[in-house]
Amino acid sequence: MDGRKPDWLRAKLPTSPQYRNVRNIVEEHDLHTVCQSARCPNMGECWSRRTATLMILGNTCTRSCTFCAIQTGRPTELDLGEPARVGAAVQKMGLRHAVLTSVARDDLRDGGAGVWAATIRAVRYRNPETAIEVLIPDFRGNTDQLDTVLDAKPDILNHNMETVRRLQRPVRKTASWEITSKVLAHAKSRGFTTKSGIMLGIGEEAAEIEECIRHLRSIGVDILTIGQYLQPTKEHRKMHRWVTPAEFEHWKAFALELGFGAVESGALVRSSYHADEQSAHLRRPVQEAVSA
Protein backbone atom coordinates (compact mmCIF):
# COMPACT_ATOMS: atom_id res chain seq x y z
CA MET A 1 0.00 0.00 0.00
CA ASP A 2 1.23 3.51 -0.83
CA GLY A 3 2.14 5.15 2.48
CA ARG A 4 1.54 8.69 1.25
CA LYS A 5 -1.56 10.35 2.61
CA PRO A 6 -4.22 11.12 0.01
CA ASP A 7 -5.30 14.73 -0.45
CA TRP A 8 -8.48 14.30 1.60
CA LEU A 9 -6.37 13.53 4.69
CA ARG A 10 -4.44 16.80 4.69
CA ALA A 11 -5.13 18.62 7.95
CA LYS A 12 -4.66 22.37 8.28
CA LEU A 13 -1.83 23.74 10.39
CA PRO A 14 -2.94 25.52 13.58
CA THR A 15 -2.35 29.26 13.27
CA SER A 16 -5.38 31.10 14.65
CA PRO A 17 -5.53 33.21 17.83
CA GLN A 18 -8.32 30.92 19.07
CA TYR A 19 -5.98 27.93 18.82
CA ARG A 20 -3.35 29.69 20.91
CA ASN A 21 -5.99 30.74 23.43
CA VAL A 22 -7.21 27.16 23.98
CA ARG A 23 -3.64 25.92 24.26
CA ASN A 24 -2.90 28.57 26.90
CA ILE A 25 -6.01 27.65 28.92
CA VAL A 26 -5.09 23.94 28.88
CA GLU A 27 -1.56 24.72 30.03
CA GLU A 28 -2.67 27.27 32.63
CA HIS A 29 -4.98 24.73 34.29
CA ASP A 30 -2.43 21.90 34.06
CA LEU A 31 -4.75 19.64 32.07
CA HIS A 32 -4.34 16.87 29.52
CA THR A 33 -6.22 16.64 26.24
CA VAL A 34 -6.80 13.57 24.10
CA CYS A 35 -6.14 15.89 21.16
CA GLN A 36 -2.47 16.02 22.16
CA SER A 37 -2.02 12.60 23.76
CA ALA A 38 -3.67 10.65 20.92
CA ARG A 39 -2.09 12.83 18.19
CA CYS A 40 -5.43 13.82 16.73
CA PRO A 41 -5.14 15.25 13.19
CA ASN A 42 -8.00 17.68 13.87
CA MET A 43 -6.40 19.53 16.78
CA GLY A 44 -5.72 22.66 14.73
CA GLU A 45 -9.27 22.86 13.41
CA CYS A 46 -11.00 22.01 16.69
CA TRP A 47 -8.92 24.28 18.89
CA SER A 48 -9.45 27.08 16.39
CA ARG A 49 -13.21 26.53 16.92
CA ARG A 50 -12.56 26.78 20.69
CA THR A 51 -13.29 23.10 21.28
CA ALA A 52 -11.05 20.53 22.93
CA THR A 53 -11.52 17.10 24.48
CA LEU A 54 -10.23 17.31 28.03
CA MET A 55 -8.71 14.08 29.34
CA ILE A 56 -8.92 13.35 33.06
CA LEU A 57 -7.22 10.84 35.37
CA GLY A 58 -3.75 11.48 34.02
CA ASN A 59 -1.90 10.80 30.80
CA THR A 60 -0.91 7.14 31.27
CA CYS A 61 -3.30 4.32 30.37
CA THR A 62 -3.28 0.92 32.03
CA ARG A 63 -4.20 -0.72 28.71
CA SER A 64 -2.22 -1.18 25.51
CA CYS A 65 -4.65 -1.12 22.60
CA THR A 66 -2.75 -1.63 19.35
CA PHE A 67 -4.29 1.41 17.60
CA CYS A 68 -3.90 4.06 20.30
CA ALA A 69 -1.07 6.59 20.68
CA ILE A 70 -1.67 7.31 24.39
CA GLN A 71 1.24 6.04 26.48
CA THR A 72 0.77 2.79 28.38
CA GLY A 73 2.13 2.08 31.83
CA ARG A 74 1.43 2.20 35.55
CA PRO A 75 -0.15 5.57 36.43
CA THR A 76 1.44 7.44 39.31
CA GLU A 77 -1.11 10.19 39.84
CA LEU A 78 -4.62 10.66 41.18
CA ASP A 79 -5.25 14.38 41.13
CA LEU A 80 -8.34 15.14 43.23
CA GLY A 81 -8.04 18.84 42.37
CA GLU A 82 -8.48 18.10 38.69
CA PRO A 83 -12.32 18.26 38.55
CA ALA A 84 -12.38 21.88 39.73
CA ARG A 85 -9.71 22.87 37.20
CA VAL A 86 -11.63 21.19 34.39
CA GLY A 87 -14.76 23.10 35.37
CA ALA A 88 -12.82 26.37 35.38
CA ALA A 89 -11.22 25.61 32.00
CA VAL A 90 -14.56 24.85 30.37
CA GLN A 91 -15.89 28.15 31.71
CA LYS A 92 -12.90 30.09 30.43
CA MET A 93 -13.20 28.49 26.99
CA GLY A 94 -16.85 29.45 26.90
CA LEU A 95 -17.91 26.01 25.71
CA ARG A 96 -21.56 25.26 24.95
CA HIS A 97 -20.68 21.58 24.47
CA ALA A 98 -17.85 20.07 26.54
CA VAL A 99 -16.32 16.67 25.78
CA LEU A 100 -14.54 14.81 28.57
CA THR A 101 -12.59 11.59 28.28
CA SER A 102 -10.03 9.63 30.27
CA VAL A 103 -7.41 6.97 30.12
CA ALA A 104 -8.36 3.56 31.51
CA ARG A 105 -7.47 3.32 35.20
CA ASP A 106 -7.72 -0.38 35.98
CA ASP A 107 -5.30 0.27 38.86
CA LEU A 108 -8.03 2.09 40.83
CA ARG A 109 -10.63 0.21 42.85
CA ASP A 110 -13.48 2.15 41.22
CA GLY A 111 -11.79 2.46 37.83
CA GLY A 112 -11.78 6.24 38.28
CA ALA A 113 -15.58 6.50 38.36
CA GLY A 114 -15.53 8.75 41.41
CA VAL A 115 -13.28 11.31 39.72
CA TRP A 116 -15.44 11.06 36.60
CA ALA A 117 -18.57 11.93 38.62
CA ALA A 118 -16.80 14.77 40.46
CA THR A 119 -15.61 16.23 37.15
CA ILE A 120 -19.06 16.16 35.56
CA ARG A 121 -20.52 17.90 38.62
CA ALA A 122 -17.73 20.49 38.68
CA VAL A 123 -18.29 21.33 35.01
CA ARG A 124 -22.06 21.51 35.56
CA TYR A 125 -21.68 23.74 38.63
CA ARG A 126 -19.64 26.38 36.81
CA ASN A 127 -21.29 25.91 33.42
CA PRO A 128 -24.99 25.12 33.95
CA GLU A 129 -25.91 25.78 30.31
CA THR A 130 -23.13 23.63 28.85
CA ALA A 131 -23.97 20.20 27.41
CA ILE A 132 -21.58 17.57 28.75
CA GLU A 133 -20.50 14.62 26.62
CA VAL A 134 -18.43 11.90 28.26
CA LEU A 135 -16.26 9.45 26.31
CA ILE A 136 -15.68 6.80 28.95
CA PRO A 137 -13.63 3.62 29.36
CA ASP A 138 -15.59 0.38 29.82
CA PHE A 139 -14.97 -0.01 33.59
CA ARG A 140 -14.58 -3.72 32.73
CA GLY A 141 -18.36 -3.86 32.40
CA ASN A 142 -18.94 -3.01 36.08
CA THR A 143 -22.41 -1.43 36.11
CA ASP A 144 -21.97 0.00 39.64
CA GLN A 145 -19.02 2.05 38.41
CA LEU A 146 -20.88 3.01 35.26
CA ASP A 147 -23.86 4.10 37.35
CA THR A 148 -21.57 6.34 39.41
CA VAL A 149 -20.81 8.22 36.19
CA LEU A 150 -24.40 8.19 34.96
CA ASP A 151 -25.74 9.42 38.30
CA ALA A 152 -23.77 12.64 37.73
CA LYS A 153 -26.06 13.12 34.68
CA PRO A 154 -23.92 13.82 31.63
CA ASP A 155 -25.92 14.71 28.54
CA ILE A 156 -24.32 12.18 26.17
CA LEU A 157 -22.65 8.87 27.04
CA ASN A 158 -20.01 7.94 24.45
CA HIS A 159 -18.12 4.65 24.39
CA ASN A 160 -16.45 3.46 21.21
CA MET A 161 -16.80 0.02 19.66
CA GLU A 162 -13.65 0.93 17.67
CA THR A 163 -13.78 -1.95 15.16
CA VAL A 164 -15.77 -4.92 13.88
CA ARG A 165 -16.45 -8.04 15.94
CA ARG A 166 -13.68 -10.20 14.40
CA LEU A 167 -10.95 -7.63 15.08
CA GLN A 168 -11.85 -6.77 18.67
CA ARG A 169 -9.24 -8.99 20.29
CA PRO A 170 -6.22 -8.10 18.14
CA VAL A 171 -7.06 -4.38 18.12
CA ARG A 172 -8.38 -3.75 21.64
CA LYS A 173 -6.86 -6.63 23.67
CA THR A 174 -8.56 -6.16 27.06
CA ALA A 175 -11.81 -4.63 25.75
CA SER A 176 -14.52 -6.55 23.93
CA TRP A 177 -17.61 -6.34 21.71
CA GLU A 178 -19.72 -7.78 24.54
CA ILE A 179 -18.57 -5.37 27.24
CA THR A 180 -18.89 -2.32 25.00
CA SER A 181 -22.39 -3.45 24.03
CA LYS A 182 -23.24 -3.88 27.72
CA VAL A 183 -22.03 -0.36 28.57
CA LEU A 184 -24.01 1.27 25.76
CA ALA A 185 -27.15 -0.79 26.36
CA HIS A 186 -27.09 -0.07 30.10
CA ALA A 187 -26.79 3.69 29.52
CA LYS A 188 -29.64 3.52 27.04
CA SER A 189 -31.77 1.57 29.51
CA ARG A 190 -31.41 4.50 31.89
CA GLY A 191 -32.63 6.95 29.28
CA PHE A 192 -29.34 8.50 28.16
CA THR A 193 -28.39 9.64 24.69
CA THR A 194 -25.65 7.24 23.58
CA LYS A 195 -22.86 7.52 21.07
CA SER A 196 -20.22 5.20 19.64
CA GLY A 197 -17.59 5.16 16.92
CA ILE A 198 -15.62 2.85 14.67
CA MET A 199 -12.43 3.06 12.61
CA LEU A 200 -12.13 1.87 9.02
CA GLY A 201 -9.01 0.79 7.18
CA ILE A 202 -7.83 -1.54 9.93
CA GLY A 203 -8.55 -4.83 8.14
CA GLU A 204 -12.34 -5.10 8.23
CA GLU A 205 -14.61 -6.30 5.41
CA ALA A 206 -17.74 -4.53 4.13
CA ALA A 207 -20.12 -7.16 5.53
CA GLU A 208 -18.48 -6.77 8.94
CA ILE A 209 -18.90 -2.99 8.87
CA GLU A 210 -22.57 -3.43 8.06
CA GLU A 211 -23.01 -5.92 10.91
CA CYS A 212 -21.30 -3.55 13.35
CA ILE A 213 -23.41 -0.54 12.38
CA ARG A 214 -26.60 -2.60 12.55
CA HIS A 215 -25.63 -3.93 15.97
CA LEU A 216 -24.93 -0.47 17.40
CA ARG A 217 -28.31 0.74 16.21
CA SER A 218 -30.02 -2.38 17.61
CA ILE A 219 -28.83 -1.48 21.12
CA GLY A 220 -30.14 2.06 20.75
CA VAL A 221 -27.03 4.07 19.90
CA ASP A 222 -28.13 7.55 18.80
CA ILE A 223 -24.93 9.07 17.39
CA LEU A 224 -22.31 7.32 15.28
CA THR A 225 -18.83 8.43 14.20
CA ILE A 226 -16.84 6.68 11.47
CA GLY A 227 -13.24 7.62 10.68
CA GLN A 228 -10.01 6.48 9.04
CA TYR A 229 -7.52 4.54 11.14
CA LEU A 230 -4.08 6.13 11.05
CA GLN A 231 -1.11 4.17 12.39
CA PRO A 232 0.45 6.36 15.14
CA THR A 233 3.91 4.73 15.12
CA LYS A 234 5.68 1.74 13.58
CA GLU A 235 5.00 -0.19 16.79
CA HIS A 236 1.22 0.11 16.40
CA ARG A 237 -1.08 -2.01 14.26
CA LYS A 238 -0.49 -1.50 10.56
CA MET A 239 -3.07 0.32 8.49
CA HIS A 240 -4.74 -1.89 5.90
CA ARG A 241 -6.06 0.65 3.38
CA TRP A 242 -7.07 4.23 2.66
CA VAL A 243 -10.86 4.57 2.77
CA THR A 244 -12.28 6.86 0.09
CA PRO A 245 -14.66 9.77 0.73
CA ALA A 246 -17.28 7.92 -1.34
CA GLU A 247 -17.17 4.93 1.00
CA PHE A 248 -17.52 7.17 4.04
CA GLU A 249 -20.57 8.77 2.43
CA HIS A 250 -22.00 5.31 1.72
CA TRP A 251 -21.77 4.25 5.36
CA LYS A 252 -23.20 7.57 6.55
CA ALA A 253 -26.25 7.14 4.31
CA PHE A 254 -26.62 3.52 5.44
CA ALA A 255 -26.48 4.48 9.13
CA LEU A 256 -28.97 7.32 8.75
CA GLU A 257 -31.38 4.95 7.00
CA LEU A 258 -31.15 2.64 10.02
CA GLY A 259 -32.33 5.49 12.24
CA PHE A 260 -29.26 7.03 13.87
CA GLY A 261 -30.03 10.57 14.95
CA ALA A 262 -26.66 11.92 13.81
CA VAL A 263 -23.77 10.43 11.86
CA GLU A 264 -20.32 11.93 11.27
CA SER A 265 -18.41 9.92 8.67
CA GLY A 266 -15.15 10.92 7.02
CA ALA A 267 -11.42 10.33 6.91
CA LEU A 268 -10.55 12.83 9.65
CA VAL A 269 -13.54 12.10 11.86
CA ARG A 270 -12.73 11.20 15.46
CA SER A 271 -14.99 10.61 18.46
CA SER A 272 -15.41 14.25 19.42
CA TYR A 273 -15.15 15.77 15.94
CA HIS A 274 -17.94 18.36 15.56
CA ALA A 275 -19.54 16.91 18.70
CA ASP A 276 -21.50 20.10 19.29
CA GLU A 277 -23.03 19.90 15.80
CA GLN A 278 -23.91 16.22 16.26
CA SER A 279 -25.98 16.93 19.35
CA ALA A 280 -27.69 19.83 17.58
CA HIS A 281 -28.79 17.49 14.78
CA LEU A 282 -30.37 14.90 17.06
CA ARG A 283 -34.08 14.49 16.71
CA ARG A 284 -34.45 15.68 20.32
CA PRO A 285 -32.27 17.97 22.47
CA VAL A 286 -29.62 16.18 24.51
CA GLN A 287 -30.99 17.55 27.76
CA GLU A 288 -34.27 15.67 27.21
CA ALA A 289 -32.43 12.36 27.04
CA VAL A 290 -31.44 12.34 30.71
CA SER A 291 -33.89 10.85 33.18
CA ALA A 292 -34.73 13.06 36.10
C-alpha positions as CSV (number, residue, x, y, z in Angstrom):
1,M,0.0,0.0,0.0
2,D,1.2,3.5,-0.8
3,G,2.1,5.2,2.5
4,R,1.5,8.7,1.2
5,K,-1.6,10.4,2.6
6,P,-4.2,11.1,0.0
7,D,-5.3,14.7,-0.5
8,W,-8.5,14.3,1.6
9,L,-6.4,13.5,4.7
10,R,-4.4,16.8,4.7
11,A,-5.1,18.6,8.0
12,K,-4.7,22.4,8.3
13,L,-1.8,23.7,10.4
14,P,-2.9,25.5,13.6
15,T,-2.3,29.3,13.3
16,S,-5.4,31.1,14.6
17,P,-5.5,33.2,17.8
18,Q,-8.3,30.9,19.1
19,Y,-6.0,27.9,18.8
20,R,-3.4,29.7,20.9
21,N,-6.0,30.7,23.4
22,V,-7.2,27.2,24.0
23,R,-3.6,25.9,24.3
24,N,-2.9,28.6,26.9
25,I,-6.0,27.7,28.9
26,V,-5.1,23.9,28.9
27,E,-1.6,24.7,30.0
28,E,-2.7,27.3,32.6
29,H,-5.0,24.7,34.3
30,D,-2.4,21.9,34.1
31,L,-4.8,19.6,32.1
32,H,-4.3,16.9,29.5
33,T,-6.2,16.6,26.2
34,V,-6.8,13.6,24.1
35,C,-6.1,15.9,21.2
36,Q,-2.5,16.0,22.2
37,S,-2.0,12.6,23.8
38,A,-3.7,10.7,20.9
39,R,-2.1,12.8,18.2
40,C,-5.4,13.8,16.7
41,P,-5.1,15.3,13.2
42,N,-8.0,17.7,13.9
43,M,-6.4,19.5,16.8
44,G,-5.7,22.7,14.7
45,E,-9.3,22.9,13.4
46,C,-11.0,22.0,16.7
47,W,-8.9,24.3,18.9
48,S,-9.4,27.1,16.4
49,R,-13.2,26.5,16.9
50,R,-12.6,26.8,20.7
51,T,-13.3,23.1,21.3
52,A,-11.0,20.5,22.9
53,T,-11.5,17.1,24.5
54,L,-10.2,17.3,28.0
55,M,-8.7,14.1,29.3
56,I,-8.9,13.4,33.1
57,L,-7.2,10.8,35.4
58,G,-3.7,11.5,34.0
59,N,-1.9,10.8,30.8
60,T,-0.9,7.1,31.3
61,C,-3.3,4.3,30.4
62,T,-3.3,0.9,32.0
63,R,-4.2,-0.7,28.7
64,S,-2.2,-1.2,25.5
65,C,-4.6,-1.1,22.6
66,T,-2.8,-1.6,19.4
67,F,-4.3,1.4,17.6
68,C,-3.9,4.1,20.3
69,A,-1.1,6.6,20.7
70,I,-1.7,7.3,24.4
71,Q,1.2,6.0,26.5
72,T,0.8,2.8,28.4
73,G,2.1,2.1,31.8
74,R,1.4,2.2,35.6
75,P,-0.1,5.6,36.4
76,T,1.4,7.4,39.3
77,E,-1.1,10.2,39.8
78,L,-4.6,10.7,41.2
79,D,-5.3,14.4,41.1
80,L,-8.3,15.1,43.2
81,G,-8.0,18.8,42.4
82,E,-8.5,18.1,38.7
83,P,-12.3,18.3,38.5
84,A,-12.4,21.9,39.7
85,R,-9.7,22.9,37.2
86,V,-11.6,21.2,34.4
87,G,-14.8,23.1,35.4
88,A,-12.8,26.4,35.4
89,A,-11.2,25.6,32.0
90,V,-14.6,24.8,30.4
91,Q,-15.9,28.1,31.7
92,K,-12.9,30.1,30.4
93,M,-13.2,28.5,27.0
94,G,-16.9,29.5,26.9
95,L,-17.9,26.0,25.7
96,R,-21.6,25.3,25.0
97,H,-20.7,21.6,24.5
98,A,-17.9,20.1,26.5
99,V,-16.3,16.7,25.8
100,L,-14.5,14.8,28.6
101,T,-12.6,11.6,28.3
102,S,-10.0,9.6,30.3
103,V,-7.4,7.0,30.1
104,A,-8.4,3.6,31.5
105,R,-7.5,3.3,35.2
106,D,-7.7,-0.4,36.0
107,D,-5.3,0.3,38.9
108,L,-8.0,2.1,40.8
109,R,-10.6,0.2,42.8
110,D,-13.5,2.2,41.2
111,G,-11.8,2.5,37.8
112,G,-11.8,6.2,38.3
113,A,-15.6,6.5,38.4
114,G,-15.5,8.8,41.4
115,V,-13.3,11.3,39.7
116,W,-15.4,11.1,36.6
117,A,-18.6,11.9,38.6
118,A,-16.8,14.8,40.5
119,T,-15.6,16.2,37.1
120,I,-19.1,16.2,35.6
121,R,-20.5,17.9,38.6
122,A,-17.7,20.5,38.7
123,V,-18.3,21.3,35.0
124,R,-22.1,21.5,35.6
125,Y,-21.7,23.7,38.6
126,R,-19.6,26.4,36.8
127,N,-21.3,25.9,33.4
128,P,-25.0,25.1,34.0
129,E,-25.9,25.8,30.3
130,T,-23.1,23.6,28.8
131,A,-24.0,20.2,27.4
132,I,-21.6,17.6,28.7
133,E,-20.5,14.6,26.6
134,V,-18.4,11.9,28.3
135,L,-16.3,9.5,26.3
136,I,-15.7,6.8,29.0
137,P,-13.6,3.6,29.4
138,D,-15.6,0.4,29.8
139,F,-15.0,0.0,33.6
140,R,-14.6,-3.7,32.7
141,G,-18.4,-3.9,32.4
142,N,-18.9,-3.0,36.1
143,T,-22.4,-1.4,36.1
144,D,-22.0,0.0,39.6
145,Q,-19.0,2.1,38.4
146,L,-20.9,3.0,35.3
147,D,-23.9,4.1,37.4
148,T,-21.6,6.3,39.4
149,V,-20.8,8.2,36.2
150,L,-24.4,8.2,35.0
151,D,-25.7,9.4,38.3
152,A,-23.8,12.6,37.7
153,K,-26.1,13.1,34.7
154,P,-23.9,13.8,31.6
155,D,-25.9,14.7,28.5
156,I,-24.3,12.2,26.2
157,L,-22.7,8.9,27.0
158,N,-20.0,7.9,24.5
159,H,-18.1,4.6,24.4
160,N,-16.5,3.5,21.2
161,M,-16.8,0.0,19.7
162,E,-13.6,0.9,17.7
163,T,-13.8,-1.9,15.2
164,V,-15.8,-4.9,13.9
165,R,-16.4,-8.0,15.9
166,R,-13.7,-10.2,14.4
167,L,-10.9,-7.6,15.1
168,Q,-11.9,-6.8,18.7
169,R,-9.2,-9.0,20.3
170,P,-6.2,-8.1,18.1
171,V,-7.1,-4.4,18.1
172,R,-8.4,-3.7,21.6
173,K,-6.9,-6.6,23.7
174,T,-8.6,-6.2,27.1
175,A,-11.8,-4.6,25.8
176,S,-14.5,-6.5,23.9
177,W,-17.6,-6.3,21.7
178,E,-19.7,-7.8,24.5
179,I,-18.6,-5.4,27.2
180,T,-18.9,-2.3,25.0
181,S,-22.4,-3.4,24.0
182,K,-23.2,-3.9,27.7
183,V,-22.0,-0.4,28.6
184,L,-24.0,1.3,25.8
185,A,-27.2,-0.8,26.4
186,H,-27.1,-0.1,30.1
187,A,-26.8,3.7,29.5
188,K,-29.6,3.5,27.0
189,S,-31.8,1.6,29.5
190,R,-31.4,4.5,31.9
191,G,-32.6,6.9,29.3
192,F,-29.3,8.5,28.2
193,T,-28.4,9.6,24.7
194,T,-25.7,7.2,23.6
195,K,-22.9,7.5,21.1
196,S,-20.2,5.2,19.6
197,G,-17.6,5.2,16.9
198,I,-15.6,2.8,14.7
199,M,-12.4,3.1,12.6
200,L,-12.1,1.9,9.0
201,G,-9.0,0.8,7.2
202,I,-7.8,-1.5,9.9
203,G,-8.5,-4.8,8.1
204,E,-12.3,-5.1,8.2
205,E,-14.6,-6.3,5.4
206,A,-17.7,-4.5,4.1
207,A,-20.1,-7.2,5.5
208,E,-18.5,-6.8,8.9
209,I,-18.9,-3.0,8.9
210,E,-22.6,-3.4,8.1
211,E,-23.0,-5.9,10.9
212,C,-21.3,-3.5,13.3
213,I,-23.4,-0.5,12.4
214,R,-26.6,-2.6,12.6
215,H,-25.6,-3.9,16.0
216,L,-24.9,-0.5,17.4
217,R,-28.3,0.7,16.2
218,S,-30.0,-2.4,17.6
219,I,-28.8,-1.5,21.1
220,G,-30.1,2.1,20.8
221,V,-27.0,4.1,19.9
222,D,-28.1,7.5,18.8
223,I,-24.9,9.1,17.4
224,L,-22.3,7.3,15.3
225,T,-18.8,8.4,14.2
226,I,-16.8,6.7,11.5
227,G,-13.2,7.6,10.7
228,Q,-10.0,6.5,9.0
229,Y,-7.5,4.5,11.1
230,L,-4.1,6.1,11.0
231,Q,-1.1,4.2,12.4
232,P,0.4,6.4,15.1
233,T,3.9,4.7,15.1
234,K,5.7,1.7,13.6
235,E,5.0,-0.2,16.8
236,H,1.2,0.1,16.4
237,R,-1.1,-2.0,14.3
238,K,-0.5,-1.5,10.6
239,M,-3.1,0.3,8.5
240,H,-4.7,-1.9,5.9
241,R,-6.1,0.7,3.4
242,W,-7.1,4.2,2.7
243,V,-10.9,4.6,2.8
244,T,-12.3,6.9,0.1
245,P,-14.7,9.8,0.7
246,A,-17.3,7.9,-1.3
247,E,-17.2,4.9,1.0
248,F,-17.5,7.2,4.0
249,E,-20.6,8.8,2.4
250,H,-22.0,5.3,1.7
251,W,-21.8,4.3,5.4
252,K,-23.2,7.6,6.5
253,A,-26.3,7.1,4.3
254,F,-26.6,3.5,5.4
255,A,-26.5,4.5,9.1
256,L,-29.0,7.3,8.7
257,E,-31.4,5.0,7.0
258,L,-31.2,2.6,10.0
259,G,-32.3,5.5,12.2
260,F,-29.3,7.0,13.9
261,G,-30.0,10.6,14.9
262,A,-26.7,11.9,13.8
263,V,-23.8,10.4,11.9
264,E,-20.3,11.9,11.3
265,S,-18.4,9.9,8.7
266,G,-15.1,10.9,7.0
267,A,-11.4,10.3,6.9
268,L,-10.6,12.8,9.6
269,V,-13.5,12.1,11.9
270,R,-12.7,11.2,15.5
271,S,-15.0,10.6,18.5
272,S,-15.4,14.2,19.4
273,Y,-15.1,15.8,15.9
274,H,-17.9,18.4,15.6
275,A,-19.5,16.9,18.7
276,D,-21.5,20.1,19.3
277,E,-23.0,19.9,15.8
278,Q,-23.9,16.2,16.3
279,S,-26.0,16.9,19.3
280,A,-27.7,19.8,17.6
281,H,-28.8,17.5,14.8
282,L,-30.4,14.9,17.1
283,R,-34.1,14.5,16.7
284,R,-34.4,15.7,20.3
285,P,-32.3,18.0,22.5
286,V,-29.6,16.2,24.5
287,Q,-31.0,17.6,27.8
288,E,-34.3,15.7,27.2
289,A,-32.4,12.4,27.0
290,V,-31.4,12.3,30.7
291,S,-33.9,10.8,33.2
292,A,-34.7,13.1,36.1
